[in-house]
């Protein structure tokens, strides 16, 4: 859901310029080639987001190495990314964590970037420079609860949380 929601939000916020940003998903426990979870697909369809062509894929070092920013759902997944490829640790966050840090960092920002990718890079650098200034929080706040094997209402809650965190990130990108 996060991949498809993010793509839609990027397009809605930045229009054609969003095509310069690649958004891909991979799972730390995914089986490559699986279709999207039925509830995830239903919710995305309700939101008007096409997911018929979605196929899962397993996380690899190649994907990690090629990513400028890595957003995981939970701290355990973030740790798995860093364990698989320690060099990515400074650009690996949970979605909620990055949204929280980006919102805080945006206060210290003055817009200087012109393209959407440059703005993302500027925000990532700013988050890295200012993360120590963000107020501490309990670590569980940064986790996005996994709705798998739960009722569809949990998937809806998850989709809304993804949307909320991405909205905060995109506001910060727009200010960077």
Rosetta constraint file for C-alpha pairs under 8 A:
AtomPair CA 1 CA 5 HARMONIC 5.92 0.50
AtomPair CA 1 CA 40 HARMONIC 6.14 0.50
AtomPair CA 1 CA 41 HARMONIC 7.89 0.50
AtomPair CA 1 CA 44 HARMONIC 7.04 0.50
AtomPair CA 1 CA 159 HARMONIC 6.75 0.50
AtomPair CA 2 CA 6 HARMONIC 5.85 0.50
AtomPair CA 2 CA 25 HARMONIC 7.86 0.50
AtomPair CA 2 CA 159 HARMONIC 7.46 0.50
AtomPair CA 2 CA 162 HARMONIC 6.15 0.50
AtomPair CA 3 CA 7 HARMONIC 6.20 0.50
AtomPair CA 3 CA 23 HARMONIC 6.23 0.50
AtomPair CA 3 CA 24 HARMONIC 6.03 0.50
AtomPair CA 3 CA 25 HARMONIC 5.80 0.50
AtomPair CA 4 CA 8 HARMONIC 6.26 0.50
AtomPair CA 4 CA 44 HARMONIC 7.84 0.50
AtomPair CA 4 CA 49 HARMONIC 7.00 0.50
AtomPair CA 4 CA 50 HARMONIC 7.95 0.50
AtomPair CA 4 CA 51 HARMONIC 7.35 0.50
AtomPair CA 5 CA 9 HARMONIC 6.13 0.50
AtomPair CA 5 CA 44 HARMONIC 7.81 0.50
AtomPair CA 5 CA 49 HARMONIC 7.53 0.50
AtomPair CA 5 CA 159 HARMONIC 7.89 0.50
AtomPair CA 5 CA 162 HARMONIC 7.53 0.50
AtomPair CA 5 CA 163 HARMONIC 6.76 0.50
AtomPair CA 6 CA 10 HARMONIC 6.01 0.50
AtomPair CA 6 CA 23 HARMONIC 7.41 0.50
AtomPair CA 6 CA 163 HARMONIC 7.58 0.50
AtomPair CA 6 CA 166 HARMONIC 6.67 0.50
AtomPair CA 7 CA 11 HARMONIC 6.28 0.50
AtomPair CA 7 CA 23 HARMONIC 6.55 0.50
AtomPair CA 8 CA 12 HARMONIC 6.10 0.50
AtomPair CA 8 CA 49 HARMONIC 7.35 0.50
AtomPair CA 9 CA 13 HARMONIC 6.00 0.50
AtomPair CA 9 CA 166 HARMONIC 7.72 0.50
AtomPair CA 9 CA 167 HARMONIC 7.70 0.50
AtomPair CA 10 CA 14 HARMONIC 5.70 0.50
AtomPair CA 10 CA 15 HARMONIC 7.20 0.50
AtomPair CA 10 CA 18 HARMONIC 5.52 0.50
AtomPair CA 10 CA 170 HARMONIC 7.57 0.50
AtomPair CA 11 CA 15 HARMONIC 4.60 0.50
AtomPair CA 11 CA 16 HARMONIC 6.69 0.50
AtomPair CA 11 CA 17 HARMONIC 7.77 0.50
AtomPair CA 11 CA 18 HARMONIC 5.38 0.50
AtomPair CA 11 CA 19 HARMONIC 7.53 0.50
AtomPair CA 13 CA 170 HARMONIC 7.72 0.50
AtomPair CA 14 CA 18 HARMONIC 5.32 0.50
AtomPair CA 14 CA 116 HARMONIC 7.57 0.50
AtomPair CA 15 CA 19 HARMONIC 7.97 0.50
AtomPair CA 17 CA 115 HARMONIC 7.39 0.50
AtomPair CA 17 CA 116 HARMONIC 6.50 0.50
AtomPair CA 18 CA 116 HARMONIC 6.61 0.50
AtomPair CA 20 CA 116 HARMONIC 7.18 0.50
AtomPair CA 20 CA 117 HARMONIC 6.60 0.50
AtomPair CA 21 CA 116 HARMONIC 7.21 0.50
AtomPair CA 21 CA 117 HARMONIC 5.98 0.50
AtomPair CA 25 CA 56 HARMONIC 7.70 0.50
AtomPair CA 25 CA 57 HARMONIC 7.50 0.50
AtomPair CA 26 CA 30 HARMONIC 7.03 0.50
AtomPair CA 26 CA 56 HARMONIC 6.55 0.50
AtomPair CA 26 CA 57 HARMONIC 5.07 0.50
AtomPair CA 26 CA 58 HARMONIC 5.26 0.50
AtomPair CA 26 CA 59 HARMONIC 4.92 0.50
AtomPair CA 27 CA 31 HARMONIC 7.95 0.50
AtomPair CA 27 CA 56 HARMONIC 7.40 0.50
AtomPair CA 27 CA 57 HARMONIC 6.33 0.50
AtomPair CA 27 CA 58 HARMONIC 5.05 0.50
AtomPair CA 27 CA 59 HARMONIC 5.27 0.50
AtomPair CA 28 CA 58 HARMONIC 6.15 0.50
AtomPair CA 28 CA 59 HARMONIC 5.38 0.50
AtomPair CA 28 CA 77 HARMONIC 6.48 0.50
AtomPair CA 28 CA 80 HARMONIC 7.09 0.50
AtomPair CA 28 CA 81 HARMONIC 7.83 0.50
AtomPair CA 29 CA 58 HARMONIC 6.65 0.50
AtomPair CA 29 CA 59 HARMONIC 7.88 0.50
AtomPair CA 30 CA 56 HARMONIC 6.44 0.50
AtomPair CA 30 CA 57 HARMONIC 5.85 0.50
AtomPair CA 30 CA 58 HARMONIC 4.84 0.50
AtomPair CA 30 CA 59 HARMONIC 7.52 0.50
AtomPair CA 31 CA 56 HARMONIC 6.49 0.50
AtomPair CA 31 CA 57 HARMONIC 5.96 0.50
AtomPair CA 31 CA 58 HARMONIC 5.86 0.50
AtomPair CA 32 CA 55 HARMONIC 7.00 0.50
AtomPair CA 32 CA 56 HARMONIC 4.98 0.50
AtomPair CA 32 CA 57 HARMONIC 3.75 0.50
AtomPair CA 32 CA 58 HARMONIC 5.40 0.50
AtomPair CA 33 CA 55 HARMONIC 4.84 0.50
AtomPair CA 33 CA 56 HARMONIC 5.12 0.50
AtomPair CA 33 CA 57 HARMONIC 6.10 0.50
AtomPair CA 34 CA 55 HARMONIC 5.27 0.50
AtomPair CA 34 CA 56 HARMONIC 5.12 0.50
AtomPair CA 34 CA 57 HARMONIC 7.65 0.50
AtomPair CA 35 CA 54 HARMONIC 6.10 0.50
AtomPair CA 35 CA 55 HARMONIC 4.94 0.50
AtomPair CA 35 CA 56 HARMONIC 6.37 0.50
AtomPair CA 36 CA 40 HARMONIC 6.58 0.50
AtomPair CA 36 CA 41 HARMONIC 6.05 0.50
AtomPair CA 36 CA 51 HARMONIC 7.49 0.50
AtomPair CA 36 CA 54 HARMONIC 6.15 0.50
AtomPair CA 36 CA 55 HARMONIC 6.49 0.50
AtomPair CA 36 CA 56 HARMONIC 6.99 0.50
AtomPair CA 37 CA 41 HARMONIC 6.13 0.50
AtomPair CA 38 CA 42 HARMONIC 6.11 0.50
AtomPair CA 39 CA 43 HARMONIC 6.18 0.50
AtomPair CA 39 CA 152 HARMONIC 5.88 0.50
AtomPair CA 39 CA 155 HARMONIC 6.71 0.50
AtomPair CA 40 CA 44 HARMONIC 6.13 0.50
AtomPair CA 40 CA 155 HARMONIC 6.49 0.50
AtomPair CA 41 CA 45 HARMONIC 6.04 0.50
AtomPair CA 41 CA 51 HARMONIC 6.36 0.50
AtomPair CA 41 CA 52 HARMONIC 7.98 0.50
AtomPair CA 42 CA 46 HARMONIC 6.19 0.50
AtomPair CA 43 CA 47 HARMONIC 6.27 0.50
AtomPair CA 43 CA 155 HARMONIC 7.58 0.50
AtomPair CA 43 CA 156 HARMONIC 6.70 0.50
AtomPair CA 43 CA 159 HARMONIC 7.86 0.50
AtomPair CA 44 CA 48 HARMONIC 6.25 0.50
AtomPair CA 44 CA 49 HARMONIC 4.99 0.50
AtomPair CA 44 CA 50 HARMONIC 6.84 0.50
AtomPair CA 44 CA 51 HARMONIC 7.05 0.50
AtomPair CA 45 CA 49 HARMONIC 5.28 0.50
AtomPair CA 45 CA 50 HARMONIC 6.21 0.50
AtomPair CA 45 CA 51 HARMONIC 7.46 0.50
AtomPair CA 59 CA 63 HARMONIC 6.68 0.50
AtomPair CA 59 CA 64 HARMONIC 7.62 0.50
AtomPair CA 60 CA 64 HARMONIC 6.43 0.50
AtomPair CA 61 CA 65 HARMONIC 5.95 0.50
AtomPair CA 61 CA 84 HARMONIC 6.75 0.50
AtomPair CA 61 CA 85 HARMONIC 6.32 0.50
AtomPair CA 62 CA 66 HARMONIC 6.23 0.50
AtomPair CA 63 CA 67 HARMONIC 6.30 0.50
AtomPair CA 64 CA 70 HARMONIC 7.39 0.50
AtomPair CA 64 CA 81 HARMONIC 7.42 0.50
AtomPair CA 64 CA 85 HARMONIC 7.17 0.50
AtomPair CA 64 CA 88 HARMONIC 7.01 0.50
AtomPair CA 65 CA 85 HARMONIC 7.87 0.50
AtomPair CA 65 CA 88 HARMONIC 7.25 0.50
AtomPair CA 68 CA 91 HARMONIC 6.91 0.50
AtomPair CA 68 CA 121 HARMONIC 7.67 0.50
AtomPair CA 69 CA 91 HARMONIC 5.25 0.50
AtomPair CA 69 CA 92 HARMONIC 6.28 0.50
AtomPair CA 69 CA 124 HARMONIC 7.61 0.50
AtomPair CA 70 CA 91 HARMONIC 6.09 0.50
AtomPair CA 70 CA 92 HARMONIC 4.63 0.50
AtomPair CA 70 CA 93 HARMONIC 6.32 0.50
AtomPair CA 71 CA 78 HARMONIC 7.53 0.50
AtomPair CA 71 CA 92 HARMONIC 6.00 0.50
AtomPair CA 71 CA 93 HARMONIC 5.14 0.50
AtomPair CA 71 CA 94 HARMONIC 5.08 0.50
AtomPair CA 71 CA 95 HARMONIC 5.09 0.50
AtomPair CA 71 CA 98 HARMONIC 7.60 0.50
AtomPair CA 72 CA 77 HARMONIC 5.79 0.50
AtomPair CA 72 CA 78 HARMONIC 5.40 0.50
AtomPair CA 72 CA 92 HARMONIC 7.51 0.50
AtomPair CA 72 CA 93 HARMONIC 6.17 0.50
AtomPair CA 72 CA 94 HARMONIC 4.45 0.50
AtomPair CA 72 CA 95 HARMONIC 5.81 0.50
AtomPair CA 73 CA 77 HARMONIC 6.72 0.50
AtomPair CA 73 CA 78 HARMONIC 7.67 0.50
AtomPair CA 73 CA 94 HARMONIC 5.40 0.50
AtomPair CA 73 CA 95 HARMONIC 5.88 0.50
AtomPair CA 73 CA 96 HARMONIC 7.87 0.50
AtomPair CA 73 CA 143 HARMONIC 6.05 0.50
AtomPair CA 73 CA 144 HARMONIC 5.06 0.50
AtomPair CA 73 CA 145 HARMONIC 7.52 0.50
AtomPair CA 73 CA 146 HARMONIC 7.83 0.50
AtomPair CA 74 CA 78 HARMONIC 6.36 0.50
AtomPair CA 74 CA 94 HARMONIC 5.74 0.50
AtomPair CA 74 CA 95 HARMONIC 7.95 0.50
AtomPair CA 74 CA 142 HARMONIC 7.11 0.50
AtomPair CA 74 CA 143 HARMONIC 4.43 0.50
AtomPair CA 74 CA 144 HARMONIC 5.72 0.50
AtomPair CA 74 CA 145 HARMONIC 7.44 0.50
AtomPair CA 75 CA 79 HARMONIC 6.08 0.50
AtomPair CA 75 CA 93 HARMONIC 7.88 0.50
AtomPair CA 75 CA 94 HARMONIC 6.20 0.50
AtomPair CA 75 CA 142 HARMONIC 7.34 0.50
AtomPair CA 75 CA 143 HARMONIC 6.19 0.50
AtomPair CA 76 CA 80 HARMONIC 6.18 0.50
AtomPair CA 77 CA 81 HARMONIC 6.30 0.50
AtomPair CA 78 CA 82 HARMONIC 6.38 0.50
AtomPair CA 78 CA 92 HARMONIC 6.38 0.50
AtomPair CA 78 CA 93 HARMONIC 6.12 0.50
AtomPair CA 78 CA 94 HARMONIC 6.28 0.50
AtomPair CA 79 CA 83 HARMONIC 5.99 0.50
AtomPair CA 80 CA 84 HARMONIC 6.04 0.50
AtomPair CA 81 CA 85 HARMONIC 6.15 0.50
AtomPair CA 81 CA 86 HARMONIC 7.62 0.50
AtomPair CA 81 CA 88 HARMONIC 7.57 0.50
AtomPair CA 81 CA 89 HARMONIC 7.72 0.50
AtomPair CA 81 CA 92 HARMONIC 7.55 0.50
AtomPair CA 82 CA 86 HARMONIC 4.57 0.50
AtomPair CA 82 CA 87 HARMONIC 7.24 0.50
AtomPair CA 82 CA 88 HARMONIC 6.08 0.50
AtomPair CA 82 CA 89 HARMONIC 5.16 0.50
AtomPair CA 82 CA 92 HARMONIC 7.41 0.50
AtomPair CA 85 CA 89 HARMONIC 7.79 0.50
AtomPair CA 88 CA 92 HARMONIC 6.16 0.50
AtomPair CA 90 CA 128 HARMONIC 7.35 0.50
AtomPair CA 91 CA 124 HARMONIC 7.37 0.50
AtomPair CA 93 CA 97 HARMONIC 6.10 0.50
AtomPair CA 93 CA 98 HARMONIC 5.75 0.50
AtomPair CA 94 CA 98 HARMONIC 6.15 0.50
AtomPair CA 94 CA 142 HARMONIC 6.25 0.50
AtomPair CA 94 CA 143 HARMONIC 6.67 0.50
AtomPair CA 94 CA 144 HARMONIC 7.95 0.50
AtomPair CA 95 CA 99 HARMONIC 6.20 0.50
AtomPair CA 95 CA 142 HARMONIC 7.29 0.50
AtomPair CA 95 CA 143 HARMONIC 7.76 0.50
AtomPair CA 95 CA 144 HARMONIC 7.50 0.50
AtomPair CA 95 CA 162 HARMONIC 7.63 0.50
AtomPair CA 95 CA 165 HARMONIC 6.67 0.50
AtomPair CA 95 CA 166 HARMONIC 7.79 0.50
AtomPair CA 96 CA 100 HARMONIC 6.09 0.50
AtomPair CA 96 CA 141 HARMONIC 7.50 0.50
AtomPair CA 96 CA 142 HARMONIC 4.83 0.50
AtomPair CA 96 CA 143 HARMONIC 6.58 0.50
AtomPair CA 96 CA 144 HARMONIC 7.02 0.50
AtomPair CA 96 CA 165 HARMONIC 5.79 0.50
AtomPair CA 97 CA 101 HARMONIC 6.11 0.50
AtomPair CA 97 CA 141 HARMONIC 7.98 0.50
AtomPair CA 97 CA 142 HARMONIC 4.90 0.50
AtomPair CA 97 CA 143 HARMONIC 7.88 0.50
AtomPair CA 98 CA 102 HARMONIC 5.71 0.50
AtomPair CA 98 CA 169 HARMONIC 7.38 0.50
AtomPair CA 99 CA 103 HARMONIC 6.06 0.50
AtomPair CA 99 CA 165 HARMONIC 5.28 0.50
AtomPair CA 99 CA 166 HARMONIC 6.84 0.50
AtomPair CA 99 CA 168 HARMONIC 5.62 0.50
AtomPair CA 99 CA 169 HARMONIC 5.06 0.50
AtomPair CA 100 CA 104 HARMONIC 6.38 0.50
AtomPair CA 100 CA 165 HARMONIC 7.90 0.50
AtomPair CA 100 CA 168 HARMONIC 7.73 0.50
AtomPair CA 101 CA 105 HARMONIC 5.96 0.50
AtomPair CA 101 CA 127 HARMONIC 6.10 0.50
AtomPair CA 101 CA 131 HARMONIC 6.18 0.50
AtomPair CA 101 CA 134 HARMONIC 6.54 0.50
AtomPair CA 102 CA 106 HARMONIC 5.94 0.50
AtomPair CA 102 CA 123 HARMONIC 6.96 0.50
AtomPair CA 102 CA 124 HARMONIC 7.99 0.50
AtomPair CA 102 CA 127 HARMONIC 5.91 0.50
AtomPair CA 102 CA 168 HARMONIC 7.44 0.50
AtomPair CA 102 CA 169 HARMONIC 6.00 0.50
AtomPair CA 102 CA 172 HARMONIC 5.90 0.50
AtomPair CA 103 CA 107 HARMONIC 7.06 0.50
AtomPair CA 103 CA 168 HARMONIC 6.24 0.50
AtomPair CA 103 CA 169 HARMONIC 6.87 0.50
AtomPair CA 103 CA 171 HARMONIC 7.86 0.50
AtomPair CA 103 CA 172 HARMONIC 5.88 0.50
AtomPair CA 104 CA 108 HARMONIC 7.63 0.50
AtomPair CA 104 CA 134 HARMONIC 6.23 0.50
AtomPair CA 105 CA 109 HARMONIC 6.65 0.50
AtomPair CA 105 CA 123 HARMONIC 7.72 0.50
AtomPair CA 105 CA 126 HARMONIC 6.19 0.50
AtomPair CA 105 CA 127 HARMONIC 5.56 0.50
AtomPair CA 105 CA 130 HARMONIC 6.03 0.50
AtomPair CA 105 CA 131 HARMONIC 7.37 0.50
AtomPair CA 105 CA 134 HARMONIC 7.91 0.50
AtomPair CA 105 CA 172 HARMONIC 7.81 0.50
AtomPair CA 106 CA 123 HARMONIC 7.72 0.50
AtomPair CA 106 CA 126 HARMONIC 7.98 0.50
AtomPair CA 106 CA 172 HARMONIC 5.30 0.50
AtomPair CA 106 CA 175 HARMONIC 6.48 0.50
AtomPair CA 106 CA 176 HARMONIC 6.90 0.50
AtomPair CA 109 CA 126 HARMONIC 7.59 0.50
AtomPair CA 109 CA 175 HARMONIC 6.82 0.50
AtomPair CA 109 CA 176 HARMONIC 5.97 0.50
AtomPair CA 110 CA 175 HARMONIC 6.79 0.50
AtomPair CA 110 CA 176 HARMONIC 6.24 0.50
AtomPair CA 111 CA 174 HARMONIC 7.88 0.50
AtomPair CA 111 CA 175 HARMONIC 5.33 0.50
AtomPair CA 111 CA 176 HARMONIC 4.58 0.50
AtomPair CA 112 CA 176 HARMONIC 6.50 0.50
AtomPair CA 113 CA 118 HARMONIC 5.73 0.50
AtomPair CA 113 CA 119 HARMONIC 5.23 0.50
AtomPair CA 113 CA 122 HARMONIC 7.15 0.50
AtomPair CA 113 CA 176 HARMONIC 6.37 0.50
AtomPair CA 114 CA 118 HARMONIC 6.65 0.50
AtomPair CA 114 CA 119 HARMONIC 6.83 0.50
AtomPair CA 115 CA 119 HARMONIC 6.10 0.50
AtomPair CA 116 CA 120 HARMONIC 6.27 0.50
AtomPair CA 116 CA 173 HARMONIC 7.62 0.50
AtomPair CA 117 CA 121 HARMONIC 6.26 0.50
AtomPair CA 118 CA 122 HARMONIC 6.03 0.50
AtomPair CA 119 CA 123 HARMONIC 6.07 0.50
AtomPair CA 119 CA 173 HARMONIC 5.53 0.50
AtomPair CA 119 CA 174 HARMONIC 7.07 0.50
AtomPair CA 119 CA 176 HARMONIC 5.29 0.50
AtomPair CA 120 CA 124 HARMONIC 6.15 0.50
AtomPair CA 120 CA 173 HARMONIC 5.67 0.50
AtomPair CA 120 CA 176 HARMONIC 7.50 0.50
AtomPair CA 121 CA 125 HARMONIC 6.23 0.50
AtomPair CA 122 CA 126 HARMONIC 6.09 0.50
AtomPair CA 122 CA 176 HARMONIC 6.06 0.50
AtomPair CA 123 CA 127 HARMONIC 6.00 0.50
AtomPair CA 123 CA 172 HARMONIC 7.14 0.50
AtomPair CA 123 CA 173 HARMONIC 6.07 0.50
AtomPair CA 123 CA 176 HARMONIC 5.67 0.50
AtomPair CA 124 CA 128 HARMONIC 6.18 0.50
AtomPair CA 125 CA 129 HARMONIC 6.23 0.50
AtomPair CA 126 CA 130 HARMONIC 6.04 0.50
AtomPair CA 127 CA 131 HARMONIC 5.37 0.50
AtomPair CA 130 CA 134 HARMONIC 7.08 0.50
AtomPair CA 137 CA 141 HARMONIC 7.00 0.50
AtomPair CA 138 CA 142 HARMONIC 7.78 0.50
AtomPair CA 139 CA 143 HARMONIC 7.45 0.50
AtomPair CA 144 CA 158 HARMONIC 7.06 0.50
AtomPair CA 144 CA 161 HARMONIC 7.53 0.50
AtomPair CA 145 CA 158 HARMONIC 6.91 0.50
AtomPair CA 146 CA 158 HARMONIC 7.63 0.50
AtomPair CA 147 CA 151 HARMONIC 7.54 0.50
AtomPair CA 147 CA 152 HARMONIC 7.97 0.50
AtomPair CA 147 CA 154 HARMONIC 5.32 0.50
AtomPair CA 147 CA 155 HARMONIC 5.39 0.50
AtomPair CA 147 CA 158 HARMONIC 6.96 0.50
AtomPair CA 148 CA 155 HARMONIC 7.82 0.50
AtomPair CA 150 CA 154 HARMONIC 6.27 0.50
AtomPair CA 150 CA 155 HARMONIC 7.80 0.50
AtomPair CA 151 CA 155 HARMONIC 7.18 0.50
AtomPair CA 152 CA 156 HARMONIC 6.37 0.50
AtomPair CA 153 CA 157 HARMONIC 6.25 0.50
AtomPair CA 154 CA 158 HARMONIC 6.12 0.50
AtomPair CA 155 CA 159 HARMONIC 6.15 0.50
AtomPair CA 156 CA 160 HARMONIC 6.26 0.50
AtomPair CA 157 CA 161 HARMONIC 6.21 0.50
AtomPair CA 158 CA 162 HARMONIC 6.16 0.50
AtomPair CA 159 CA 163 HARMONIC 6.16 0.50
AtomPair CA 160 CA 164 HARMONIC 6.07 0.50
AtomPair CA 161 CA 165 HARMONIC 6.15 0.50
AtomPair CA 162 CA 166 HARMONIC 6.04 0.50
AtomPair CA 163 CA 167 HARMONIC 5.97 0.50
AtomPair CA 164 CA 168 HARMONIC 6.46 0.50
AtomPair CA 165 CA 169 HARMONIC 6.31 0.50
AtomPair CA 166 CA 170 HARMONIC 5.99 0.50
AtomPair CA 167 CA 171 HARMONIC 6.13 0.50
AtomPair CA 168 CA 172 HARMONIC 6.33 0.50
AtomPair CA 169 CA 173 HARMONIC 6.13 0.50
AtomPair CA 170 CA 174 HARMONIC 6.04 0.50
AtomPair CA 171 CA 175 HARMONIC 6.45 0.50
AtomPair CA 172 CA 176 HARMONIC 6.23 0.50
